[in-house]
Amino acid sequence: MRISILAITLLALAAPLGAQQYPHKPIRLIIPFAPGGGTDIIGRLIGQELTEGMGQPVVIDNRGGSGGIVGTNLMTKADPDGHTISLCSLGFAYAPAIYAKLPYDTEKDIAPIAHVASQPFVFTVHPAVAANSMKELVSVIRAKPGTMHYGSGGAGGASHLGTELLKHQLSLQMTHVPYKGTGPALSAMLGGEIQMQLIGASSVVPLMKSGRLRVLAVAGGKRSPAMPDVPTVIENGIPDYVFDVWYGLLAPAR
């Protein structure tokens, strides 16, 4: 995971000359996902940096729902003074393509501020799954089509569509179980309700080290520095699969 401190400091320069000093009150950072997931973790790290660098507290406001749409829509309705911003992930970019109607116009109602972080996502399974690699996992899924249950932080989110991409490329049959956030989905996998999940590396490193979950592969184009011994999906012999996740800060337009 990489966080761009330079991009964050650009916020302090956003106010036009002659305007009231920015920021002059606490900043509300809307995280459009439930606590405990990758977006939440990154948002809180960014909030710490903003608080230290800008001299005003950053208040984290988790507003999950509909793959980030609920929280993003709430941000668009705020005063466009820079004191309400939101964090988005790549789902913000593809939402107009998968939803027939959004409650906001991504081009007219939202002002993009900066790309602030990138995070590798990893394919993770419950220890009871008889697979130690992606090749073995694919064999397990094909042996009993439809019986593998995978979780996500909600329909249309990164963990959902990243897994659907794998399903599509390999013609796999799995059952999707959406939760109200990545955190609840992770808890469900720890409890054995689901068997696998594509999830941000930051959420599972401690669990991998303790043996409570097994990480099989990095979904992105290269290995993660946080888990250098874990190969990519391509390195597992599955060609052409790359799924990288980025994060950006948004503000109301106008």
Protein Blocks (a to p, Z undefined) as FASTA:
>chain_A
ZZdfklmmmmmmmpcghiacddfbdcddddfbdehiaklmmmmmmmmmmmmmnopacddd
ddeeehhlmmmmmmmmpccehpaccdddfklmmmmmmpmbdcbdfklmpccfbdcbdcdd
dddddfklccfbfklmmmmmmmmghkaccddebehiaklmmmmmmmmmnopacdddddeb
jklmmmmmmnomambdcddfklmmmmmmnopaccfbdfblbdcfklmmbccfklnopghi
acdddddddddeZZ
